Amino acid sequence: MSTRVYVPTTLERLAAHVAAGEVPADGERFVAPDESEEGEYAALTEAALASAELGGERRVVLVAEVGDPDAPVPLADLVAVHVDVAAEPDPDEDLAWFATQEIPHLLDGSAF
């Protein structure tokens, strides 16, 4: 059985995760209280708030399907990335969805 986790991060940290091939287990993670759309949105929103506290230019939330929500997350387990598209985002705006194949474009800035 897998669990969907929402991991707050920054673009700078995402680059480090890509270089390491995984998201380490020591970061904060959020799990939806249930499998409803509302529950998943609540977990995404909490992770976006936590990302803002990390001090990056944009809020970034990694979404992964994992067997153990407390273990390191291999990049292959990522299913989506949510990111602010504006450099100075409105904290009330929703994050944009990106496929994992777009991570290189997020990191080099060409996705914006």
N, CA, C and O atoms as a GROMACS GRO file, in nm:
protein
  448
    1MET      N    1   0.084  -0.118   0.000
    1MET     CA    2   0.000   0.000   0.000
    1MET      C    3   0.089   0.124   0.000
    1MET      O    4   0.187   0.131   0.074
    2SER      N    5   0.054   0.221  -0.082
    2SER     CA    6   0.135   0.342  -0.087
    2SER      C    7   0.060   0.458  -0.023
    2SER      O    8  -0.062   0.458  -0.012
    3THR      N    9   0.139   0.556   0.017
    3THR     CA   10   0.088   0.677   0.080
    3THR      C   11   0.135   0.795  -0.002
    3THR      O   12   0.250   0.800  -0.045
    4ARG      N   13   0.047   0.890  -0.024
    4ARG     CA   14   0.085   1.012  -0.097
    4ARG      C   15   0.136   1.112   0.006
    4ARG      O   16   0.065   1.146   0.101
    5VAL      N   17   0.260   1.159  -0.014
    5VAL     CA   18   0.318   1.260   0.075
    5VAL      C   19   0.345   1.388  -0.002
    5VAL      O   20   0.372   1.386  -0.122
    6TYR      N   21   0.336   1.497   0.069
    6TYR     CA   22   0.360   1.631   0.014
    6TYR      C   23   0.480   1.687   0.089
    6TYR      O   24   0.476   1.706   0.211
    7VAL      N   25   0.587   1.714   0.015
    7VAL     CA   26   0.713   1.753   0.075
    7VAL      C   27   0.744   1.898   0.039
    7VAL      O   28   0.768   1.928  -0.078
    8PRO      N   29   0.744   1.989   0.137
    8PRO     CA   30   0.780   2.128   0.107
    8PRO      C   31   0.929   2.139   0.081
    8PRO      O   32   1.010   2.076   0.149
    9THR      N   33   0.965   2.221  -0.018
    9THR     CA   34   1.105   2.241  -0.049
    9THR      C   35   1.122   2.374  -0.120
    9THR      O   36   1.028   2.454  -0.125
   10THR      N   37   1.239   2.399  -0.173
   10THR     CA   38   1.268   2.516  -0.254
   10THR      C   39   1.333   2.468  -0.383
   10THR      O   40   1.371   2.352  -0.394
   11LEU      N   41   1.345   2.556  -0.481
   11LEU     CA   42   1.412   2.517  -0.604
   11LEU      C   43   1.558   2.480  -0.577
   11LEU      O   44   1.610   2.387  -0.639
   12GLU      N   45   1.623   2.552  -0.487
   12GLU     CA   46   1.761   2.522  -0.454
   12GLU      C   47   1.774   2.383  -0.391
   12GLU      O   48   1.864   2.306  -0.426
   13ARG      N   49   1.684   2.352  -0.301
   13ARG     CA   50   1.685   2.220  -0.238
   13ARG      C   51   1.646   2.111  -0.337
   13ARG      O   52   1.698   2.000  -0.332
   14LEU      N   53   1.554   2.144  -0.428
   14LEU     CA   54   1.517   2.047  -0.531
   14LEU      C   55   1.639   2.010  -0.615
   14LEU      O   56   1.658   1.893  -0.648
   15ALA      N   57   1.722   2.108  -0.649
   15ALA     CA   58   1.845   2.080  -0.725
   15ALA      C   59   1.935   1.984  -0.646
   15ALA      O   60   1.995   1.893  -0.704
   16ALA      N   61   1.946   2.004  -0.516
   16ALA     CA   62   2.027   1.915  -0.432
   16ALA      C   63   1.966   1.775  -0.427
   16ALA      O   64   2.039   1.676  -0.428
   17HIS      N   65   1.833   1.767  -0.422
   17HIS     CA   66   1.766   1.636  -0.421
   17HIS      C   67   1.793   1.562  -0.552
   17HIS      O   68   1.818   1.442  -0.553
   18VAL      N   69   1.786   1.635  -0.662
   18VAL     CA   70   1.813   1.574  -0.793
   18VAL      C   71   1.956   1.522  -0.797
   18VAL      O   72   1.980   1.410  -0.844
   19ALA      N   73   2.050   1.601  -0.749
   19ALA     CA   74   2.191   1.559  -0.748
   19ALA      C   75   2.210   1.435  -0.661
   19ALA      O   76   2.292   1.348  -0.694
   20ALA      N   77   2.137   1.426  -0.551
   20ALA     CA   78   2.149   1.311  -0.460
   20ALA      C   79   2.068   1.191  -0.507
   20ALA      O   80   2.093   1.078  -0.464
   21GLY      N   81   1.972   1.214  -0.595
   21GLY     CA   82   1.888   1.105  -0.644
   21GLY      C   83   1.772   1.071  -0.552
   21GLY      O   84   1.699   0.975  -0.578
   22GLU      N   85   1.754   1.149  -0.446
   22GLU     CA   86   1.644   1.124  -0.352
   22GLU      C   87   1.617   1.246  -0.267
   22GLU      O   88   1.699   1.338  -0.258
   23VAL      N   89   1.501   1.245  -0.207
   23VAL     CA   90   1.464   1.346  -0.108
   23VAL      C   91   1.492   1.284   0.028
   23VAL      O   92   1.435   1.179   0.060
   24PRO      N   93   1.578   1.344   0.108
   24PRO     CA   94   1.613   1.281   0.236
   24PRO      C   95   1.494   1.272   0.331
   24PRO      O   96   1.394   1.342   0.316
   25ALA      N   97   1.507   1.184   0.427
   25ALA     CA   98   1.398   1.157   0.521
   25ALA      C   99   1.386   1.263   0.630
   25ALA      O  100   1.288   1.262   0.706
   26ASP      N  101   1.481   1.352   0.640
   26ASP     CA  102   1.482   1.445   0.754
   26ASP      C  103   1.392   1.566   0.738
   26ASP      O  104   1.378   1.644   0.833
   27GLY      N  105   1.331   1.585   0.622
   27GLY     CA  106   1.248   1.703   0.601
   27GLY      C  107   1.104   1.682   0.646
   27GLY      O  108   1.059   1.570   0.669
   28GLU      N  109   1.033   1.792   0.658
   28GLU     CA  110   0.892   1.789   0.696
   28GLU      C  111   0.809   1.730   0.582
   28GLU      O  112   0.841   1.751   0.464
   29ARG      N  113   0.705   1.658   0.616
   29ARG     CA  114   0.616   1.597   0.516
   29ARG      C  115   0.473   1.607   0.565
   29ARG      O  116   0.445   1.610   0.684
   30PHE      N  117   0.384   1.611   0.468
   30PHE     CA  118   0.242   1.618   0.501
   30PHE      C  119   0.170   1.505   0.429
   30PHE      O  120   0.199   1.474   0.313
   31VAL      N  121   0.076   1.444   0.497
   31VAL     CA  122  -0.004   1.335   0.442
   31VAL      C  123  -0.149   1.380   0.452
   31VAL      O  124  -0.192   1.432   0.555
   32ALA      N  125  -0.224   1.358   0.345
   32ALA     CA  126  -0.366   1.394   0.346
   32ALA      C  127  -0.439   1.312   0.453
   32ALA      O  128  -0.407   1.195   0.474
   33PRO      N  129  -0.536   1.373   0.520
   33PRO     CA  130  -0.610   1.301   0.623
   33PRO      C  131  -0.697   1.189   0.566
   33PRO      O  132  -0.736   1.097   0.637
   34ASP      N  133  -0.727   1.199   0.436
   34ASP     CA  134  -0.804   1.095   0.367
   34ASP      C  135  -0.772   1.107   0.218
   34ASP      O  136  -0.693   1.192   0.178
   35GLU      N  137  -0.834   1.023   0.136
   35GLU     CA  138  -0.804   1.022  -0.006
   35GLU      C  139  -0.895   1.112  -0.088
   35GLU      O  140  -0.895   1.106  -0.211
   36SER      N  141  -0.972   1.196  -0.022
   36SER     CA  142  -1.061   1.287  -0.093
   36SER      C  143  -0.981   1.400  -0.156
   36SER      O  144  -0.868   1.428  -0.114
   37GLU      N  145  -1.040   1.463  -0.255
   37GLU     CA  146  -0.976   1.578  -0.319
   37GLU      C  147  -0.952   1.689  -0.217
   37GLU      O  148  -0.849   1.757  -0.221
   38GLU      N  149  -1.046   1.709  -0.128
   38GLU     CA  150  -1.033   1.812  -0.025
   38GLU      C  151  -0.918   1.780   0.071
   38GLU      O  152  -0.843   1.870   0.110
   39GLY      N  153  -0.906   1.654   0.108
   39GLY     CA  154  -0.797   1.613   0.198
   39GLY      C  155  -0.661   1.632   0.134
   39GLY      O  156  -0.568   1.679   0.199
   40GLU      N  157  -0.650   1.596   0.007
   40GLU     CA  158  -0.523   1.614  -0.064
   40GLU      C  159  -0.491   1.762  -0.081
   40GLU      O  160  -0.375   1.802  -0.069
   41TYR      N  161  -0.592   1.842  -0.109
   41TYR     CA  162  -0.570   1.986  -0.123
   41TYR      C  163  -0.524   2.047   0.009
   41TYR      O  164  -0.438   2.135   0.011
   42ALA      N  165  -0.580   2.000   0.119
   42ALA     CA  166  -0.540   2.049   0.251
   42ALA      C  167  -0.393   2.017   0.278
   42ALA      O  168  -0.320   2.102   0.329
   43ALA      N  169  -0.349   1.896   0.245
   43ALA     CA  170  -0.208   1.859   0.265
   43ALA      C  171  -0.118   1.942   0.174
   43ALA      O  172  -0.011   1.985   0.217
   44LEU      N  173  -0.159   1.965   0.050
   44LEU     CA  174  -0.081   2.048  -0.042
   44LEU      C  175  -0.070   2.190   0.011
   44LEU      O  176   0.037   2.251   0.004
   45THR      N  177  -0.180   2.243   0.062
   45THR     CA  178  -0.180   2.380   0.115
   45THR      C  179  -0.088   2.392   0.236
   45THR      O  180  -0.014   2.490   0.248
   46GLU      N  181  -0.092   2.294   0.326
   46GLU     CA  182  -0.002   2.296   0.442
   46GLU      C  183   0.144   2.289   0.398
   46GLU      O  184   0.229   2.359   0.452
   47ALA      N  185   0.172   2.205   0.300
   47ALA     CA  186   0.310   2.193   0.250
   47ALA      C  187   0.354   2.322   0.182
   47ALA      O  188   0.470   2.361   0.194
   48ALA      N  189   0.263   2.390   0.112
   48ALA     CA  190   0.298   2.517   0.048
   48ALA      C  191   0.332   2.623   0.154
   48ALA      O  192   0.426   2.700   0.136
   49LEU      N  193   0.257   2.626   0.263
   49LEU     CA  194   0.288   2.719   0.372
   49LEU      C  195   0.424   2.689   0.432
   49LEU      O  196   0.502   2.780   0.461
   50ALA      N  197   0.454   2.562   0.451
   50ALA     CA  198   0.584   2.522   0.506
   50ALA      C  199   0.696   2.557   0.408
   50ALA      O  200   0.805   2.596   0.451
   51SER      N  201   0.671   2.543   0.279
   51SER     CA  202   0.771   2.580   0.179
   51SER      C  203   0.803   2.729   0.186
   51SER      O  204   0.919   2.769   0.176
   52ALA      N  205   0.700   2.811   0.204
   52ALA     CA  206   0.722   2.956   0.214
   52ALA      C  207   0.813   2.990   0.331
   52ALA      O  208   0.892   3.084   0.324
   53GLU      N  209   0.804   2.912   0.438
   53GLU     CA  210   0.887   2.936   0.557
   53GLU      C  211   1.033   2.898   0.533
   53GLU      O  212   1.120   2.937   0.611
   54LEU      N  213   1.060   2.821   0.427
   54LEU     CA  214   1.197   2.780   0.398
   54LEU      C  215   1.277   2.892   0.332
   54LEU      O  216   1.400   2.884   0.324
   55GLY      N  217   1.209   2.996   0.284
   55GLY     CA  218   1.278   3.114   0.235
   55GLY      C  219   1.319   3.113   0.089
   55GLY      O  220   1.397   3.200   0.050
   56GLY      N  221   1.272   3.023   0.009
   56GLY     CA  222   1.305   3.025  -0.133
   56GLY      C  223   1.228   3.133  -0.206
   56GLY      O  224   1.135   3.192  -0.152
   57GLU      N  225   1.268   3.158  -0.329
   57GLU     CA  226   1.200   3.260  -0.411
   57GLU      C  227   1.058   3.217  -0.445
   57GLU      O  228   0.968   3.300  -0.453
   58ARG      N  229   1.038   3.087  -0.464
   58ARG     CA  230   0.908   3.032  -0.499
   58ARG      C  231   0.874   2.918  -0.404
   58ARG      O  232   0.963   2.846  -0.357
   59ARG      N  233   0.746   2.900  -0.376
   59ARG     CA  234   0.704   2.783  -0.299
   59ARG      C  235   0.712   2.662  -0.391
   59ARG      O  236   0.674   2.669  -0.508
   60VAL      N  237   0.762   2.551  -0.339
   60VAL     CA  238   0.775   2.427  -0.414
   60VAL      C  239   0.728   2.313  -0.325
   60VAL      O  240   0.768   2.302  -0.210
   61VAL      N  241   0.641   2.228  -0.380
   61VAL     CA  242   0.594   2.110  -0.308
   61VAL      C  243   0.611   1.989  -0.398
   61VAL      O  244   0.561   1.986  -0.511
   62LEU      N  245   0.683   1.890  -0.348
   62LEU     CA  246   0.700   1.763  -0.420
   62LEU      C  247   0.592   1.668  -0.373
   62LEU      O  248   0.561   1.661  -0.254
   63VAL      N  249   0.535   1.594  -0.467
   63VAL     CA  250   0.432   1.496  -0.435
   63VAL      C  251   0.486   1.359  -0.472
   63VAL      O  252   0.534   1.338  -0.584
   64ALA      N  253   0.478   1.266  -0.378
   64ALA     CA  254   0.532   1.132  -0.403
   64ALA      C  255   0.436   1.025  -0.352
   64ALA      O  256   0.360   1.048  -0.257
   65GLU      N  257   0.441   0.910  -0.415
   65GLU     CA  258   0.370   0.791  -0.371
   65GLU      C  259   0.475   0.699  -0.310
   65GLU      O  260   0.563   0.650  -0.381
   66VAL      N  261   0.466   0.676  -0.180
   66VAL     CA  262   0.571   0.600  -0.110
   66VAL      C  263   0.512   0.489  -0.026
   66VAL      O  264   0.396   0.496   0.015
   67GLY      N  265   0.592   0.388   0.000
   67GLY     CA  266   0.553   0.281   0.091
   67GLY      C  267   0.565   0.322   0.236
   67GLY      O  268   0.482   0.286   0.319
   68ASP      N  269   0.671   0.399   0.267
   68ASP     CA  270   0.696   0.445   0.402
   68ASP      C  271   0.709   0.597   0.400
   68ASP      O  272   0.807   0.649   0.348
   69PRO      N  273   0.612   0.670   0.454
   69PRO     CA  274   0.616   0.816   0.447
   69PRO      C  275   0.731   0.880   0.525
   69PRO      O  276   0.756   1.000   0.510
   70ASP      N  277   0.800   0.802   0.608
   70ASP     CA  278   0.910   0.856   0.687
   70ASP      C  279   1.048   0.823   0.629
   70ASP      O  280   1.149   0.866   0.685
   71ALA      N  281   1.052   0.750   0.520
   71ALA     CA  282   1.180   0.708   0.459
   71ALA      C  283   1.224   0.807   0.352
   71ALA      O  284   1.143   0.889   0.307
   72PRO      N  285   1.350   0.801   0.310
   72PRO     CA  286   1.393   0.883   0.196
   72PRO      C  287   1.305   0.851   0.074
   72PRO      O  288   1.258   0.738   0.059
   73VAL      N  289   1.284   0.951  -0.011
   73VAL     CA  290   1.200   0.934  -0.129
   73VAL      C  291   1.288   0.931  -0.253
   73VAL      O  292   1.347   1.032  -0.289
   74PRO      N  293   1.296   0.816  -0.319
   74PRO     CA  294   1.369   0.813  -0.446
   74PRO      C  295   1.298   0.903  -0.548
   74PRO      O  296   1.175   0.912  -0.547
   75LEU      N  297   1.374   0.968  -0.634
   75LEU     CA  298   1.312   1.057  -0.732
   75LEU      C  299   1.212   0.983  -0.818
   75LEU      O  300   1.115   1.043  -0.866
   76ALA      N  301   1.231   0.854  -0.839
   76ALA     CA  302   1.138   0.775  -0.920
   76ALA      C  303   0.999   0.768  -0.856
   76ALA      O  304   0.902   0.738  -0.925
   77ASP      N  305   0.988   0.795  -0.726
   77ASP     CA  306   0.859   0.790  -0.658
   77ASP      C  307   0.784   0.923  -0.664
   77ASP      O  308   0.669   0.930  -0.622
   78LEU      N  309   0.847   1.027  -0.717
   78LEU     CA  310   0.778   1.155  -0.732
   78LEU      C  311   0.672   1.141  -0.841
   78LEU      O  312   0.697   1.078  -0.944
   79VAL      N  313   0.556   1.199  -0.818
   79VAL     CA  314   0.448   1.194  -0.918
   79VAL      C  315   0.412   1.332  -0.971
   79VAL      O  316   0.347   1.342  -1.075
   80ALA      N  317   0.453   1.438  -0.902
   80ALA     CA  318   0.424   1.574  -0.948
   80ALA      C  319   0.506   1.673  -0.867
   80ALA      O  320   0.560   1.641  -0.760
   81VAL      N  321   0.514   1.793  -0.921
   81VAL     CA  322   0.578   1.904  -0.852
   81VAL      C  323   0.483   2.023  -0.864
   81VAL      O  324   0.434   2.053  -0.973
   82HIS      N  325   0.457   2.089  -0.754
   82HIS     CA  326   0.374   2.210  -0.754
   82HIS      C  327   0.465   2.328  -0.721
   82HIS      O  328   0.541   2.323  -0.625
   83VAL      N  329   0.457   2.434  -0.803
   83VAL     CA  330   0.549   2.547  -0.790
   83VAL      C  331   0.475   2.677  -0.819
   83VAL      O  332   0.382   2.680  -0.900
   84ASP      N  333   0.517   2.785  -0.752
   84ASP     CA  334   0.470   2.918  -0.788
   84ASP      C  335   0.525   2.953  -0.926
   84ASP      O  336   0.643   2.931  -0.952
   85VAL      N  337   0.441   3.008  -1.013
   85VAL     CA  338   0.492   3.049  -1.143
   85VAL      C  339   0.545   3.193  -1.141
   85VAL      O  340   0.626   3.230  -1.226
   86ALA      N  341   0.500   3.272  -1.046
   86ALA     CA  342   0.549   3.409  -1.034
   86ALA      C  343   0.666   3.415  -0.938
   86ALA      O  344   0.668   3.344  -0.837
   87ALA      N  345   0.765   3.499  -0.970
   87ALA     CA  346   0.883   3.512  -0.884
   87ALA      C  347   0.847   3.572  -0.747
   87ALA      O  348   0.910   3.537  -0.647
   88GLU      N  349   0.749   3.659  -0.743
   88GLU     CA  350   0.702   3.714  -0.616
   88GLU      C  351   0.554   3.679  -0.605
   88GLU      O  352   0.467   3.762  -0.633
   89PRO      N  353   0.525   3.556  -0.564
   89PRO     CA  354   0.389   3.506  -0.569
   89PRO      C  355   0.297   3.564  -0.463
   89PRO      O  356   0.341   3.609  -0.357
   90ASP      N  357   0.171   3.562  -0.494
   90ASP     CA  358   0.067   3.594  -0.398
   90ASP      C  359   0.048   3.468  -0.313
   90ASP      O  360   0.017   3.362  -0.368
   91PRO      N  361   0.066   3.476  -0.183
   91PRO     CA  362   0.055   3.356  -0.099
   91PRO      C  363  -0.083   3.292  -0.101
   91PRO      O  364  -0.099   3.178  -0.056
   92ASP      N  365  -0.183   3.363  -0.152
   92ASP     CA  366  -0.318   3.307  -0.161
   92ASP      C  367  -0.343   3.234  -0.293
   92ASP      O  368  -0.446   3.167  -0.309
   93GLU      N  369  -0.250   3.246  -0.386
   93GLU     CA  370  -0.264   3.180  -0.516
   93GLU      C  371  -0.228   3.032  -0.503
   93GLU      O  372  -0.142   2.994  -0.424
   94ASP      N  373  -0.294   2.949  -0.582
   94ASP     CA  374  -0.260   2.807  -0.587
   94ASP      C  375  -0.129   2.789  -0.662
   94ASP      O  376  -0.092   2.870  -0.747
   95LEU      N  377  -0.059   2.683  -0.630
   95LEU     CA  378   0.064   2.648  -0.701
   95LEU      C  379   0.029   2.583  -0.833
   95LEU      O  380  -0.076   2.518  -0.846
   96ALA      N  381   0.115   2.599  -0.932
   96ALA     CA  382   0.097   2.535  -1.062
   96ALA      C  383   0.149   2.391  -1.055
   96ALA      O  384   0.244   2.362  -0.983
   97TRP      N  385   0.085   2.304  -1.132
   97TRP     CA  386   0.124   2.162  -1.137
   97TRP      C  387   0.224   2.142  -1.249
   97TRP      O  388   0.206   2.195  -1.359
   98PHE      N  389   0.330   2.066  -1.222
   98PHE     CA  390   0.428   2.029  -1.323
   98PHE      C  391   0.453   1.880  -1.316
   98PHE      O  392   0.454   1.821  -1.207
   99ALA      N  393   0.473   1.818  -1.431
   99ALA     CA  394   0.509   1.677  -1.437
   99ALA      C  395   0.655   1.663  -1.392
   99ALA      O  396   0.733   1.758  -1.401
  100THR      N  397   0.690   1.546  -1.344
  100THR     CA  398   0.827   1.524  -1.296
  100THR      C  399   0.929   1.539  -1.409
  100THR      O  400   1.044   1.573  -1.384
  101GLN      N  401   0.888   1.514  -1.533
  101GLN     CA  402   0.978   1.529  -1.646
  101GLN      C  403   1.017   1.676  -1.668
  101GLN      O  404   1.114   1.705  -1.738
  102GLU      N  405   0.941   1.767  -1.607
  102GLU     CA  406   0.969   1.910  -1.622
  102GLU      C  407   1.065   1.965  -1.516
  102GLU      O  408   1.096   2.084  -1.517
  103ILE      N  409   1.112   1.880  -1.426
  103ILE     CA  410   1.203   1.927  -1.320
  103ILE      C  411   1.325   1.998  -1.379
  103ILE      O  412   1.360   2.105  -1.328
  104PRO      N  413   1.392   1.947  -1.483
  104PRO     CA  414   1.507   2.021  -1.537
  104PRO      C  415   1.469   2.163  -1.582
  104PRO      O  416   1.549   2.256  -1.568
  105HIS      N  417   1.348   2.180  -1.636
  105HIS     CA  418   1.304   2.312  -1.682
  105HIS      C  419   1.271   2.403  -1.564
  105HIS      O  420   1.288   2.525  -1.572
  106LEU      N  421   1.224   2.344  -1.454
  106LEU     CA  422   1.201   2.423  -1.333
  106LEU      C  423   1.335   2.473  -1.279
  106LEU      O  424   1.347   2.588  -1.237
  107LEU      N  425   1.434   2.385  -1.280
  107LEU     CA  426   1.564   2.420  -1.223
  107LEU      C  427   1.641   2.520  -1.308
  107LEU      O  428   1.715   2.603  -1.255
  108ASP      N  429   1.625   2.514  -1.441
  108ASP     CA  430   1.699   2.610  -1.525
  108ASP      C  431   1.618   2.737  -1.552
  108ASP      O  432   1.666   2.829  -1.618
  109GLY      N  433   1.495   2.743  -1.501
  109GLY     CA  434   1.413   2.862  -1.514
  109GLY      C  435   1.333   2.871  -1.642
  109GLY      O  436   1.254   2.965  -1.658
  110SER      N  437   1.350   2.777  -1.733
  110SER     CA  438   1.280   2.787  -1.861
  110SER      C  439   1.131   2.752  -1.850
  110SER      O  440   1.055   2.775  -1.945
  111ALA      N  441   1.088   2.697  -1.737
  111ALA     CA  442   0.947   2.663  -1.718
  111ALA      C  443   0.863   2.786  -1.681
  111ALA      O  444   0.740   2.779  -1.678
  112PHE      N  445   0.929   2.897  -1.653
  112PHE     CA  446   0.856   3.015  -1.607
  112PHE      C  447   0.849   3.117  -1.715
  112PHE      O  448   0.792   3.224  -1.695
   0.00000   0.00000   0.00000
